[in-house]
Amino acid sequence: MANNDETVIPLSSSDYYYDSYAHPSIHYEMLLDAPRTKTYRSYILSNPEIFKDATVLDVGSGTCILSMFCVMAGAKKVIAVDNSRICDLARNLVKDNGMSDKIEICQCKVEDLKLEENSVDIIISEWMGYFLLYENMLKSVIYARDRFLKQGGYVFPNRCVLYAFGFESEGRDRECGMWDDFEGLNFKRLGKMYSEEPEIDFVEVEKICTSCETIKRFDLMTLKMDQVSSFTARMKLSFSRASVLKAIGTYFEVGFTIGPKPIGFSTAPFVAQTHWKQTNFYLQKEGGIEGVKDDEVEVCWDVGVCEGNERDFEVNIECRWKESGAYSYKYVIN
Ligand SMILES: C[S@@+](CC[C@H](N)C(=O)[O-])C[C@H]1O[C@@H](n2cnc3c(N)ncnc32)[C@H](O)[C@@H]1O
Protein backbone atom coordinates (compact mmCIF):
# COMPACT_ATOMS: atom_id res chain seq x y z
CA MET A 1 0.00 0.00 0.00
CA ALA A 2 1.41 3.48 -0.88
CA ASN A 3 0.70 6.60 1.18
CA ASN A 4 0.83 10.21 -0.07
CA ASP A 5 4.63 10.53 -0.14
CA GLU A 6 4.81 7.28 -2.16
CA THR A 7 6.63 5.29 0.55
CA VAL A 8 5.50 1.69 0.70
CA ILE A 9 4.06 0.43 3.98
CA PRO A 10 4.99 -3.24 4.08
CA LEU A 11 2.44 -5.78 5.27
CA SER A 12 3.48 -7.30 8.60
CA SER A 13 3.40 -11.04 9.31
CA SER A 14 0.35 -10.26 11.45
CA ASP A 15 -1.44 -8.75 8.39
CA TYR A 16 -0.64 -11.87 6.35
CA TYR A 17 -1.88 -14.07 9.19
CA TYR A 18 -5.28 -12.40 9.45
CA ASP A 19 -5.54 -12.13 5.65
CA SER A 20 -5.17 -15.90 5.39
CA TYR A 21 -8.30 -16.25 7.53
CA ALA A 22 -10.28 -13.85 5.31
CA HIS A 23 -10.66 -16.53 2.61
CA PRO A 24 -13.66 -18.85 2.83
CA SER A 25 -11.61 -21.91 1.75
CA ILE A 26 -9.71 -22.11 5.06
CA HIS A 27 -13.03 -21.99 6.91
CA TYR A 28 -14.52 -24.70 4.64
CA GLU A 29 -11.66 -26.97 5.63
CA MET A 30 -12.18 -26.33 9.34
CA LEU A 31 -15.98 -26.55 9.22
CA LEU A 32 -15.87 -29.82 7.28
CA ASP A 33 -13.38 -31.35 9.73
CA ALA A 34 -16.00 -33.56 11.37
CA PRO A 35 -14.11 -34.68 14.53
CA ARG A 36 -13.38 -30.99 15.24
CA THR A 37 -16.70 -29.31 14.44
CA LYS A 38 -18.97 -32.12 15.66
CA THR A 39 -17.12 -32.38 18.98
CA TYR A 40 -17.61 -28.66 19.72
CA ARG A 41 -21.28 -28.92 18.64
CA SER A 42 -21.92 -32.07 20.62
CA TYR A 43 -20.33 -30.67 23.78
CA ILE A 44 -22.15 -27.33 23.63
CA LEU A 45 -25.57 -28.79 22.79
CA SER A 46 -25.31 -31.73 25.23
CA ASN A 47 -24.46 -29.51 28.20
CA PRO A 48 -27.16 -26.80 28.13
CA GLU A 49 -26.92 -26.37 31.91
CA ILE A 50 -23.48 -24.82 31.35
CA PHE A 51 -24.44 -22.60 28.40
CA LYS A 52 -28.04 -21.57 29.27
CA ASP A 53 -28.25 -17.81 29.97
CA ALA A 54 -24.45 -17.50 29.86
CA THR A 55 -22.49 -14.60 28.43
CA VAL A 56 -19.91 -16.14 26.13
CA LEU A 57 -16.76 -14.75 24.53
CA ASP A 58 -15.81 -16.56 21.28
CA VAL A 59 -12.10 -15.85 20.74
CA GLY A 60 -11.21 -16.04 17.02
CA SER A 61 -14.82 -16.56 15.96
CA GLY A 62 -14.24 -16.96 12.18
CA THR A 63 -17.62 -17.81 10.62
CA CYS A 64 -19.21 -17.66 14.12
CA ILE A 65 -20.02 -21.35 14.03
CA LEU A 66 -19.15 -21.80 17.73
CA SER A 67 -21.04 -18.61 18.68
CA MET A 68 -24.12 -19.98 16.93
CA PHE A 69 -23.84 -23.36 18.70
CA CYS A 70 -23.76 -21.43 22.00
CA VAL A 71 -26.94 -19.53 21.09
CA MET A 72 -28.57 -22.86 20.14
CA ALA A 73 -27.67 -24.11 23.64
CA GLY A 74 -29.39 -21.09 25.24
CA ALA A 75 -26.58 -18.54 25.72
CA LYS A 76 -27.92 -15.09 26.59
CA LYS A 77 -25.26 -13.22 24.62
CA VAL A 78 -22.14 -14.04 22.64
CA ILE A 79 -19.35 -11.57 21.94
CA ALA A 80 -17.59 -12.92 18.84
CA VAL A 81 -14.15 -11.42 18.22
CA ASP A 82 -11.96 -11.97 15.18
CA ASN A 83 -9.39 -9.69 13.61
CA SER A 84 -9.94 -11.06 10.10
CA ARG A 85 -12.22 -9.74 7.36
CA ILE A 86 -14.12 -13.03 7.67
CA CYS A 87 -16.29 -11.01 10.08
CA ASP A 88 -18.16 -9.56 7.06
CA LEU A 89 -19.29 -13.03 6.02
CA ALA A 90 -19.93 -14.04 9.65
CA ARG A 91 -22.27 -11.07 10.13
CA ASN A 92 -24.41 -12.27 7.22
CA LEU A 93 -24.34 -15.90 8.37
CA VAL A 94 -25.49 -14.83 11.83
CA LYS A 95 -28.27 -12.75 10.23
CA ASP A 96 -29.32 -15.66 7.97
CA ASN A 97 -29.75 -17.75 11.11
CA GLY A 98 -31.78 -15.10 12.96
CA MET A 99 -29.18 -14.65 15.71
CA SER A 100 -28.13 -11.02 15.20
CA ASP A 101 -29.78 -9.96 18.46
CA LYS A 102 -27.69 -12.49 20.43
CA ILE A 103 -24.28 -12.39 18.72
CA GLU A 104 -22.21 -9.21 18.66
CA ILE A 105 -19.29 -9.42 16.23
CA CYS A 106 -16.21 -7.29 16.93
CA GLN A 107 -13.54 -7.15 14.23
CA CYS A 108 -10.36 -6.59 16.24
CA LYS A 109 -7.68 -8.47 18.11
CA VAL A 110 -9.00 -9.85 21.38
CA GLU A 111 -6.09 -8.00 22.96
CA ASP A 112 -7.72 -4.71 21.79
CA LEU A 113 -11.33 -5.65 22.62
CA LYS A 114 -13.22 -3.01 24.56
CA LEU A 115 -15.18 -5.09 27.04
CA GLU A 116 -15.78 -4.83 30.75
CA GLU A 117 -13.23 -6.86 32.75
CA ASN A 118 -14.39 -10.11 34.41
CA SER A 119 -17.72 -9.95 32.58
CA VAL A 120 -18.07 -13.27 30.69
CA ASP A 121 -19.13 -16.67 32.05
CA ILE A 122 -17.52 -18.74 29.30
CA ILE A 123 -14.68 -18.40 26.81
CA ILE A 124 -14.88 -20.68 23.82
CA SER A 125 -12.21 -20.88 21.16
CA GLU A 126 -10.73 -23.09 18.49
CA TRP A 127 -7.13 -21.96 18.68
CA MET A 128 -5.21 -25.18 18.04
CA GLY A 129 -2.54 -25.28 15.32
CA TYR A 130 -0.10 -27.83 13.95
CA PHE A 131 1.91 -29.33 16.81
CA LEU A 132 -0.93 -27.91 18.91
CA LEU A 133 0.88 -24.61 19.47
CA TYR A 134 1.69 -23.29 15.98
CA GLU A 135 0.07 -19.85 15.41
CA ASN A 136 0.49 -19.19 19.16
CA MET A 137 -3.19 -18.33 19.48
CA LEU A 138 -3.33 -20.01 22.89
CA LYS A 139 -1.62 -16.89 24.19
CA SER A 140 -4.64 -14.80 23.10
CA VAL A 141 -7.05 -17.21 24.81
CA ILE A 142 -5.12 -17.03 28.07
CA TYR A 143 -4.99 -13.24 27.76
CA ALA A 144 -8.79 -13.20 27.31
CA ARG A 145 -9.26 -15.56 30.27
CA ASP A 146 -7.16 -13.42 32.60
CA ARG A 147 -8.90 -10.22 31.54
CA PHE A 148 -12.52 -11.02 30.75
CA LEU A 149 -13.53 -14.26 32.51
CA LYS A 150 -15.60 -13.98 35.70
CA GLN A 151 -14.41 -15.80 38.81
CA GLY A 152 -15.74 -19.37 38.50
CA GLY A 153 -16.14 -19.15 34.72
CA TYR A 154 -14.97 -21.72 32.17
CA VAL A 155 -12.62 -21.91 29.19
CA PHE A 156 -13.50 -24.48 26.50
CA PRO A 157 -11.84 -26.68 25.52
CA ASN A 158 -10.43 -26.94 29.03
CA ARG A 159 -7.70 -29.53 28.41
CA CYS A 160 -5.19 -30.46 25.74
CA VAL A 161 -2.42 -33.05 25.68
CA LEU A 162 0.47 -33.18 23.20
CA TYR A 163 1.94 -36.64 22.41
CA ALA A 164 4.91 -38.12 20.53
CA PHE A 165 5.76 -41.48 18.98
CA GLY A 166 8.55 -42.86 16.81
CA PHE A 167 8.06 -44.27 13.33
CA GLU A 168 9.91 -45.85 10.43
CA SER A 169 9.91 -44.08 7.12
CA GLU A 170 11.61 -43.97 3.77
CA GLY A 171 12.26 -40.98 1.69
CA ARG A 172 12.47 -37.64 3.38
CA ASP A 173 16.10 -38.02 4.45
CA ARG A 174 17.02 -38.77 0.82
CA GLU A 175 14.98 -35.76 -0.36
CA CYS A 176 17.00 -33.46 1.93
CA GLY A 177 20.31 -34.80 0.57
CA MET A 178 19.39 -34.35 -3.07
CA TRP A 179 19.82 -30.56 -2.83
CA ASP A 180 23.60 -30.88 -2.32
CA ASP A 181 23.94 -31.24 -6.09
CA PHE A 182 20.76 -30.22 -7.80
CA GLU A 183 21.03 -30.19 -11.59
CA GLY A 184 24.75 -29.47 -11.17
CA LEU A 185 24.15 -26.61 -8.72
CA ASN A 186 24.73 -26.17 -5.00
CA PHE A 187 21.27 -25.86 -3.42
CA LYS A 188 22.40 -26.98 0.06
CA ARG A 189 20.74 -24.00 1.75
CA LEU A 190 17.37 -25.08 0.47
CA GLY A 191 18.07 -28.63 1.66
CA LYS A 192 18.94 -27.31 5.12
CA MET A 193 15.70 -25.32 5.35
CA TYR A 194 13.76 -28.37 4.20
CA SER A 195 15.43 -30.54 6.84
CA GLU A 196 14.42 -28.06 9.55
CA GLU A 197 10.76 -28.07 8.56
CA PRO A 198 8.58 -30.67 10.20
CA GLU A 199 6.28 -32.47 7.81
CA ILE A 200 2.51 -32.13 8.20
CA ASP A 201 1.11 -35.43 6.99
CA PHE A 202 -0.69 -38.59 8.01
CA VAL A 203 1.51 -41.33 9.45
CA GLU A 204 0.61 -44.90 8.49
CA VAL A 205 -0.17 -46.75 11.72
CA GLU A 206 1.90 -49.80 10.66
CA LYS A 207 4.99 -47.57 10.59
CA ILE A 208 4.76 -46.68 14.29
CA CYS A 209 7.53 -48.55 16.10
CA THR A 210 7.57 -47.09 19.64
CA SER A 211 5.21 -46.31 22.47
CA CYS A 212 3.17 -43.07 22.34
CA GLU A 213 4.11 -40.78 25.22
CA THR A 214 2.94 -37.48 26.63
CA ILE A 215 5.06 -34.43 25.81
CA LYS A 216 2.98 -31.94 27.77
CA ARG A 217 -0.48 -31.45 29.30
CA PHE A 218 -2.23 -28.08 29.14
CA ASP A 219 -4.98 -27.22 31.61
CA LEU A 220 -6.54 -24.07 30.20
CA MET A 221 -8.18 -23.12 33.47
CA THR A 222 -4.85 -22.83 35.29
CA LEU A 223 -2.16 -22.42 32.61
CA LYS A 224 -0.01 -19.34 33.22
CA MET A 225 0.88 -16.91 30.44
CA ASP A 226 4.62 -17.65 30.78
CA GLN A 227 3.95 -21.39 30.20
CA VAL A 228 2.20 -20.79 26.87
CA SER A 229 5.00 -19.89 24.50
CA SER A 230 7.88 -22.04 25.68
CA PHE A 231 8.53 -25.22 27.60
CA THR A 232 10.96 -28.10 27.99
CA ALA A 233 9.91 -31.70 28.45
CA ARG A 234 11.57 -35.09 28.78
CA MET A 235 10.17 -38.46 27.82
CA LYS A 236 11.19 -42.00 26.93
CA LEU A 237 10.00 -43.69 23.76
CA SER A 238 10.16 -47.46 24.04
CA PHE A 239 10.55 -49.62 20.90
CA SER A 240 7.49 -51.83 20.44
CA ARG A 241 9.48 -54.11 18.05
CA ALA A 242 12.88 -54.35 16.36
CA SER A 243 13.03 -51.48 13.91
CA VAL A 244 14.82 -48.35 12.66
CA LEU A 245 13.34 -45.14 13.99
CA LYS A 246 13.55 -42.42 11.35
CA ALA A 247 11.16 -39.78 12.60
CA ILE A 248 9.22 -38.58 15.62
CA GLY A 249 5.55 -37.91 15.01
CA THR A 250 3.31 -35.78 17.20
CA TYR A 251 -0.44 -35.38 17.70
CA PHE A 252 -2.75 -33.90 20.31
CA GLU A 253 -5.97 -34.54 22.16
CA VAL A 254 -8.53 -31.89 23.03
CA GLY A 255 -10.87 -32.33 25.99
CA PHE A 256 -14.12 -30.74 27.17
CA THR A 257 -14.24 -32.44 30.55
CA ILE A 258 -16.48 -30.16 32.65
CA GLY A 259 -20.18 -30.94 33.05
CA PRO A 260 -22.33 -34.05 32.82
CA LYS A 261 -21.39 -34.96 29.22
CA PRO A 262 -17.60 -34.70 28.70
CA ILE A 263 -16.22 -35.28 25.23
CA GLY A 264 -13.00 -34.87 23.24
CA PHE A 265 -11.24 -35.58 20.00
CA SER A 266 -7.79 -36.61 18.92
CA THR A 267 -5.50 -35.95 15.97
CA ALA A 268 -3.71 -39.31 16.41
CA PRO A 269 -2.86 -41.47 13.39
CA PHE A 270 -5.03 -44.32 14.70
CA VAL A 271 -8.35 -42.42 14.83
CA ALA A 272 -10.49 -40.50 12.28
CA GLN A 273 -8.39 -38.03 10.27
CA THR A 274 -8.50 -34.29 10.98
CA HIS A 275 -7.13 -31.34 9.02
CA TRP A 276 -4.27 -31.10 11.54
CA LYS A 277 -2.89 -34.47 10.32
CA GLN A 278 0.29 -35.21 12.36
CA THR A 279 3.36 -33.00 12.76
CA ASN A 280 6.45 -35.12 12.02
CA PHE A 281 10.08 -34.37 12.81
CA TYR A 282 12.47 -36.34 10.59
CA LEU A 283 15.76 -37.27 12.24
CA GLN A 284 18.66 -35.82 10.29
CA LYS A 285 20.76 -38.85 11.14
CA GLU A 286 22.08 -41.26 8.55
CA GLY A 287 20.61 -44.69 9.23
CA GLY A 288 18.13 -43.49 11.87
CA ILE A 289 18.13 -45.02 15.37
CA GLU A 290 18.19 -48.80 15.42
CA GLY A 291 16.55 -50.64 18.29
CA VAL A 292 15.03 -53.93 19.41
CA LYS A 293 11.83 -54.40 21.42
CA ASP A 294 11.90 -52.50 24.75
CA ASP A 295 14.99 -50.43 23.87
CA GLU A 296 14.45 -46.88 25.01
CA VAL A 297 15.23 -43.51 23.43
CA GLU A 298 15.23 -40.57 25.80
CA VAL A 299 13.84 -37.47 24.09
CA CYS A 300 14.22 -33.93 25.38
CA TRP A 301 12.01 -31.23 23.86
CA ASP A 302 12.89 -27.56 23.99
CA VAL A 303 10.06 -25.55 22.48
CA GLY A 304 9.74 -21.78 22.10
CA VAL A 305 8.43 -19.05 19.82
CA CYS A 306 10.76 -17.81 17.07
CA GLU A 307 12.42 -14.48 17.49
CA GLY A 308 10.87 -12.00 15.05
CA ASN A 309 7.66 -13.94 14.44
CA GLU A 310 5.80 -14.99 17.52
CA ARG A 311 3.34 -17.17 15.54
CA ASP A 312 6.21 -19.55 14.58
CA PHE A 313 7.89 -22.08 16.85
CA GLU A 314 11.39 -23.49 17.21
CA VAL A 315 11.53 -27.06 18.42
CA ASN A 316 14.84 -28.50 19.54
CA ILE A 317 14.80 -32.28 19.82
CA GLU A 318 17.60 -34.08 21.65
CA CYS A 319 17.68 -37.89 21.66
CA ARG A 320 19.88 -40.24 23.70
CA TRP A 321 19.96 -44.01 23.41
CA LYS A 322 22.12 -46.96 24.48
CA GLU A 323 25.43 -45.87 26.06
CA SER A 324 26.57 -43.31 23.58
CA GLY A 325 23.89 -42.63 20.98
CA ALA A 326 23.11 -38.93 20.81
CA TYR A 327 21.25 -36.68 18.38
CA SER A 328 20.18 -33.05 18.51
CA TYR A 329 18.48 -30.90 15.85
CA LYS A 330 16.56 -27.65 15.73
CA TYR A 331 13.35 -27.55 13.69
CA VAL A 332 11.20 -24.55 12.78
CA ILE A 333 7.41 -24.63 12.38
CA ASN A 334 6.44 -21.71 10.15
C1 LIG B 1 -8.72 -21.68 13.73
S1 LIG B 1 -9.75 -20.31 13.31
C2 LIG B 1 -11.26 -20.76 14.12
C3 LIG B 1 -12.50 -20.13 13.53
C4 LIG B 1 -13.83 -20.53 14.15
N1 LIG B 1 -13.85 -20.28 15.59
C5 LIG B 1 -14.14 -21.99 13.91
O1 LIG B 1 -14.10 -22.77 14.87
O2 LIG B 1 -14.42 -22.35 12.76
C6 LIG B 1 -9.03 -19.07 14.32
C7 LIG B 1 -9.52 -17.66 14.08
O3 LIG B 1 -8.99 -16.84 15.11
C8 LIG B 1 -8.66 -15.56 14.60
N2 LIG B 1 -7.66 -14.99 15.54
C9 LIG B 1 -6.41 -15.47 15.82
N3 LIG B 1 -5.81 -14.74 16.78
C10 LIG B 1 -6.68 -13.75 17.10
C11 LIG B 1 -6.64 -12.66 18.02
N4 LIG B 1 -5.56 -12.45 18.81
N5 LIG B 1 -7.70 -11.83 18.09
C12 LIG B 1 -8.78 -12.02 17.28
N6 LIG B 1 -8.88 -13.03 16.39
C13 LIG B 1 -7.86 -13.90 16.31
C14 LIG B 1 -8.20 -15.83 13.18
O4 LIG B 1 -8.37 -14.67 12.38
C15 LIG B 1 -9.11 -17.00 12.78
O5 LIG B 1 -10.26 -16.56 12.08
The ligand as an SDF file (V2000), in Angstrom:
LIG
                    3D

 27 29  0  0  0  0  0  0  0  0999 V2000
   -8.7180  -21.6810   13.7260 C   0  0  0  0  0  0  0  0  0  0  0  0
   -9.7530  -20.3130   13.3100 S   0  0  0  0  0  0  0  0  0  0  0  0
  -11.2640  -20.7590   14.1240 C   0  0  0  0  0  0  0  0  0  0  0  0
  -12.5050  -20.1250   13.5260 C   0  0  0  0  0  0  0  0  0  0  0  0
  -13.8250  -20.5320   14.1520 C   0  0  0  0  0  0  0  0  0  0  0  0
  -13.8460  -20.2840   15.5860 N   0  0  0  0  0  0  0  0  0  0  0  0
  -14.1400  -21.9890   13.9060 C   0  0  0  0  0  0  0  0  0  0  0  0
  -14.1030  -22.7730   14.8700 O   0  0  0  0  0  0  0  0  0  0  0  0
  -14.4170  -22.3500   12.7560 O   0  0  0  0  0  0  0  0  0  0  0  0
   -9.0280  -19.0700   14.3240 C   0  0  0  0  0  0  0  0  0  0  0  0
   -9.5240  -17.6600   14.0840 C   0  0  0  0  0  0  0  0  0  0  0  0
   -8.9880  -16.8360   15.1130 O   0  0  0  0  0  0  0  0  0  0  0  0
   -8.6590  -15.5610   14.6010 C   0  0  0  0  0  0  0  0  0  0  0  0
   -7.6580  -14.9890   15.5380 N   0  0  0  0  0  0  0  0  0  0  0  0
   -6.4140  -15.4700   15.8240 C   0  0  0  0  0  0  0  0  0  0  0  0
   -5.8090  -14.7400   16.7760 N   0  0  0  0  0  0  0  0  0  0  0  0
   -6.6830  -13.7520   17.1010 C   0  0  0  0  0  0  0  0  0  0  0  0
   -6.6360  -12.6550   18.0170 C   0  0  0  0  0  0  0  0  0  0  0  0
   -5.5650  -12.4520   18.8080 N   0  0  0  0  0  0  0  0  0  0  0  0
   -7.6970  -11.8300   18.0900 N   0  0  0  0  0  0  0  0  0  0  0  0
   -8.7780  -12.0160   17.2810 C   0  0  0  0  0  0  0  0  0  0  0  0
   -8.8830  -13.0320   16.3940 N   0  0  0  0  0  0  0  0  0  0  0  0
   -7.8550  -13.8960   16.3060 C   0  0  0  0  0  0  0  0  0  0  0  0
   -8.2020  -15.8260   13.1800 C   0  0  0  0  0  0  0  0  0  0  0  0
   -8.3660  -14.6750   12.3790 O   0  0  0  0  0  0  0  0  0  0  0  0
   -9.1100  -17.0040   12.7810 C   0  0  0  0  0  0  0  0  0  0  0  0
  -10.2620  -16.5620   12.0820 O   0  0  0  0  0  0  0  0  0  0  0  0
  1  2  1  0
  2  3  1  0
  2 10  1  0
  3  4  1  0
  4  5  1  0
  5  6  1  0
  5  7  1  0
  7  8  2  0
  7  9  1  0
 10 11  1  0
 11 12  1  0
 11 26  1  0
 12 13  1  0
 13 14  1  0
 13 24  1  0
 14 15  1  0
 14 23  1  0
 15 16  2  0
 16 17  1  0
 17 18  1  0
 17 23  2  0
 18 19  1  0
 18 20  2  0
 20 21  1  0
 21 22  2  0
 22 23  1  0
 24 25  1  0
 24 26  1  0
 26 27  1  0
M  CHG  2   2   1   9  -1
M  END
$$$$
